[in-house]
């Protein structure tokens, strides 16, 4: 994890020295990808919350939206933040938007 932090600090320093916000954005994107690889290499899995039913064991219904379609009831329609699992244990629930049937 230390190399990830080092790269983030380098991106911030380079952008501050040159007022290069496009460069900062690119640097932060690279660090995000590096951090994601490190998580994967350390057996942290991202919860796939797209196109499935809401599961209170792994998801947090942050927003809801009414639907007229019975098949969409309790379906995740948007992932707001990913969730993470480490060794079959939830470390962060996915924050999601869930459809609910109009009554």
C-alpha positions as a Markdown table, in Angstrom:
| # | Residue | x | y | z |
|---|---|---|---|---|
| 1 | Unk | 0.0 | 0.0 | 0.0 |
| 2 | Unk | 2.9 | 2.4 | 0.6 |
| 3 | Unk | 3.8 | 2.6 | -3.1 |
| 4 | Unk | 0.2 | 3.6 | -3.8 |
| 5 | Unk | 0.4 | 6.5 | -1.3 |
| 6 | Unk | 3.8 | 7.5 | -2.7 |
| 7 | Unk | 2.4 | 7.8 | -6.2 |
| 8 | Unk | -0.6 | 9.8 | -5.0 |
| 9 | Unk | 1.7 | 12.2 | -3.2 |
| 10 | Unk | 3.9 | 12.6 | -6.3 |
| 11 | Unk | 0.8 | 13.4 | -8.4 |
| 12 | Unk | -0.3 | 16.0 | -6.0 |
| 13 | Unk | 3.1 | 17.6 | -5.7 |
| 14 | Unk | 3.6 | 17.7 | -9.5 |
| 15 | Unk | 0.2 | 19.3 | -10.0 |
| 16 | Unk | 0.8 | 21.9 | -7.3 |
| 17 | Unk | 4.1 | 22.9 | -8.7 |
| 18 | Unk | 2.8 | 23.4 | -12.2 |
| 19 | Unk | -0.9 | 24.2 | -11.6 |
| 20 | Unk | -1.5 | 21.2 | -13.8 |
| 21 | Unk | -5.0 | 19.9 | -12.9 |
| 22 | Unk | -5.3 | 17.7 | -16.0 |
| 23 | Unk | -2.1 | 16.0 | -14.9 |
| 24 | Unk | -3.4 | 15.7 | -11.4 |
| 25 | Unk | -6.5 | 14.0 | -12.7 |
| 26 | Unk | -4.5 | 11.6 | -14.8 |
| 27 | Unk | -2.2 | 10.9 | -11.8 |
| 28 | Unk | -5.1 | 10.2 | -9.5 |
| 29 | Unk | -6.7 | 7.9 | -12.1 |
| 30 | Unk | -3.5 | 5.9 | -12.3 |
| 31 | Unk | -3.3 | 5.7 | -8.5 |
| 32 | Unk | -6.9 | 4.5 | -8.3 |
| 33 | Unk | -6.1 | 1.7 | -10.8 |
| 34 | Unk | -3.0 | 0.8 | -8.8 |
| 35 | Unk | -4.9 | 0.7 | -5.6 |
| 36 | Unk | -7.6 | -1.5 | -7.1 |
| 37 | Unk | -4.9 | -3.9 | -8.3 |
| 38 | Unk | -3.4 | -4.0 | -4.8 |
| 39 | Unk | -6.8 | -4.7 | -3.2 |
| 40 | Unk | -7.4 | -7.6 | -5.7 |
| 41 | Unk | -3.9 | -8.9 | -5.1 |
| 42 | Unk | -4.8 | -9.0 | -1.3 |
| 43 | Unk | -8.0 | -10.9 | -1.9 |
| 44 | Unk | -10.4 | -8.0 | -1.5 |
| 45 | Unk | -13.3 | -8.5 | -3.9 |
| 46 | Unk | -15.6 | -5.9 | -5.3 |
| 47 | Unk | -19.3 | -6.8 | -4.9 |
| 48 | Unk | -21.1 | -6.8 | -8.3 |
| 49 | Unk | -24.3 | -4.9 | -7.5 |
| 50 | Unk | -25.4 | -4.3 | -11.1 |
| 51 | Unk | -28.5 | -5.9 | -12.7 |
| 52 | Unk | -29.6 | -8.0 | -9.7 |
| 53 | Unk | -32.0 | -8.1 | -6.8 |
| 54 | Unk | -31.2 | -6.0 | -3.7 |
| 55 | Unk | -29.6 | -8.1 | -1.0 |
| 56 | Unk | -29.6 | -6.6 | 2.5 |
| 57 | Unk | -26.6 | -8.8 | 3.4 |
| 58 | Unk | -24.3 | -7.0 | 0.9 |
| 59 | Unk | -26.2 | -3.8 | -0.1 |
| 60 | Unk | -27.3 | -0.6 | 1.5 |
| 61 | Unk | -30.4 | 1.0 | -0.1 |
| 62 | Unk | -29.2 | 4.6 | -0.2 |
| 63 | Unk | -31.9 | 5.7 | -2.7 |
| 64 | Unk | -35.2 | 4.3 | -4.0 |
| 65 | Unk | -37.2 | 4.9 | -7.1 |
| 66 | Unk | -40.8 | 3.9 | -7.8 |
| 67 | Unk | -41.5 | 1.6 | -10.7 |
| 68 | Unk | -44.7 | 0.4 | -12.5 |
| 69 | Unk | -42.9 | -2.8 | -13.7 |
| 70 | Unk | -43.4 | -5.7 | -11.2 |
| 71 | Unk | -40.3 | -7.4 | -12.6 |
| 72 | Unk | -38.2 | -4.4 | -11.5 |
| 73 | Unk | -39.4 | -4.5 | -7.9 |
| 74 | Unk | -36.5 | -4.7 | -5.5 |
| 75 | Unk | -33.9 | -4.6 | -8.3 |
| 76 | Unk | -30.8 | -2.5 | -8.1 |
| 77 | Unk | -31.0 | 0.2 | -10.7 |
| 78 | Unk | -27.8 | 2.1 | -9.9 |
| 79 | Unk | -24.6 | 1.4 | -8.0 |
| 80 | Unk | -23.6 | 4.6 | -6.1 |
| 81 | Unk | -20.5 | 3.2 | -4.4 |
| 82 | Unk | -19.0 | -0.3 | -4.7 |
| 83 | Unk | -19.0 | -2.7 | -1.8 |
| 84 | Unk | -16.1 | -5.0 | -0.8 |
| 85 | Unk | -15.7 | -8.5 | 0.6 |
| 86 | Unk | -12.5 | -9.9 | 2.2 |
| 87 | Unk | -12.3 | -13.6 | 2.8 |
| 88 | Unk | -16.0 | -14.0 | 2.6 |
| 89 | Unk | -16.7 | -11.2 | 5.1 |
| 90 | Unk | -18.3 | -8.0 | 4.2 |
| 91 | Unk | -16.1 | -5.0 | 4.8 |
| 92 | Unk | -18.2 | -2.4 | 3.1 |
| 93 | Unk | -21.7 | -2.7 | 1.7 |
| 94 | Unk | -22.5 | -1.4 | -1.8 |
| 95 | Unk | -24.5 | 1.8 | -1.7 |
| 96 | Unk | -27.3 | 1.4 | -4.3 |
| 97 | Unk | -30.5 | 2.8 | -5.7 |
| 98 | Unk | -33.3 | 0.3 | -5.6 |
| 99 | Unk | -36.6 | 0.2 | -7.6 |
| 100 | Unk | -39.8 | -0.3 | -5.6 |
| 101 | Unk | -43.2 | -1.2 | -7.1 |
| 102 | Unk | -45.7 | 1.7 | -6.8 |
| 103 | Unk | -48.6 | 0.9 | -4.5 |
